[in-house]
Amino acid sequence: MLELASRRMYRDCAGNTRRDFLKVGSLGLASMGLGALTLPNLLAARAAAAANKQAVKDTSVVWLWLGGGATHVETFDPKMTAPSEYRSTTGEVATNLTGVTIGGTLPKIAGVADKMAFVRSFAHTNSGHGGGTHFVMTGYDNRKVDNGGVPDRPGFGSIVARSRGASNPATGIPTYIRMGEIRQGGGPAFLGAAYGPFDQEGQARKNMSLAIPEERMADRRNLLSSFDAAQRQFEANADMASKSKFEQQAFELMFGAAAKAFDVSKESGKTREAYGPDLGQKMLAARRLCEAGCGFVTISYGGWDMHGNIERSMKQRSPQLDQAVAAFIADIYQRGLNEKILLVISGEFGRTPRVNKNAGRDHWAPLSTLALSGGGLKMGQVVGDSAPKVDVPGTKPIHPQDLMATLFHVLGLDPQLQFMSPAGRPTYMLEKGKAIGELV
């Protein structure tokens, strides 16, 4: 019987993909036969919980990704002292920090600037969409990804998932959740698919709403005690163990805190209205997910590749960003979550300092947008400065690995953290970066 169950476990796990890992919520639960038990899912849940008993820091990161490459000039460094062809096309607005202004289309963010840090010397060297994304979200450059290459370093979220476990052992919520795709930079690379992001907008999320009597699932849970030997054999296979983490997440998501965390209707109408539509509701969900134990959430808000008429584009794209970010920051501070949750706002690069002939700005990695809030860091400041023509850092550059080291600090990860590479060698996740000194 156990031998048959073990063979069935291997067969069932081997074909699973990220897209259908929540199959546990919909795979013939009307049937009570052994074939419907999907024991790999249940045994894996127990194994993962046992393996993740070590204490982890109860902190989270919400990364708002401004895909396309948001202009640093019209967002957080308007540089109105620069010549007219360089300065912000949308003017500036005074913040509640003395002497600090930001782009003119972000008045609500200006009102919470005392709870933010604007990094004006963030820079790297890859002005490709894919390459820039990979650089900022992994800490490492990869010149091949814009020409058909694949990411070769894991994103921050996957590093957190590998360190803490694919899901929170107390709530079952995935450690790493994404809302909207971020290509070339948010994946697990050689850490393995088990540590990739849970896609909030995919089929997995839809399956969470299936109505299945809890008592029937509870009966299946009780069967775990009868299969200790099968569990040991199951855990002995490393490939199966990797795939099984999807199934552990699935079981807990169906009846754990995660399903409720996604549901922003549980919030008051006043709170939902404060955040605003679309992006705002995603950021509200992100706050709820972090409260429920998620360690890393990415939110994609694209449309920033503004090669033409950047003034008009900013006026169209900014309102949701302005409202959602300001509401999120005010909310986490009011709830006392600013020590636990760090908000990061960035894109893959900045925009050319000089406005082009189409009244837009092109790709520009030598200076980039970066703003943060919360995470127990020192807020209410501008970190670094740009050169007079807002083209390069005017002070010591802050690089992607420095951002990475800062996130390691917030998340309680060892800066000497290593995982095995595809070649079987221990590989440092962070090599050169140092946490941004003004923030820690």
Secondary structure by P-SEA (a helix, b strand, c coil): caaaaaaaaaaaaaaccccccccccccccccccccccaaaaaaaaaaaaaacccccccbbbbbbccccccccccccccccccccccccccbbbbccccccccccccaaaaaacccbbbbcccccccccaaaaaaaaaccccccccccccccccccaaaaaaaaacccccccccccbbbcccccccccccccccccccccccccccccccccccaaaaaaaaaaccccaaaaaaaaacaaaaaaaaaaaaaaaaaccccccccccccccaaaaaaaccaaaaaaaaaaaaaaacccbbbbbbcccccccaaaaaaaaccaaaaaaaaaaaaaaaaacccccbbbbbbccccccccccccccccccccbbbbbbcccccccccccccccccccccccccccaaaaaaaaaaaacccccbbbbcccccccccccccccccccc
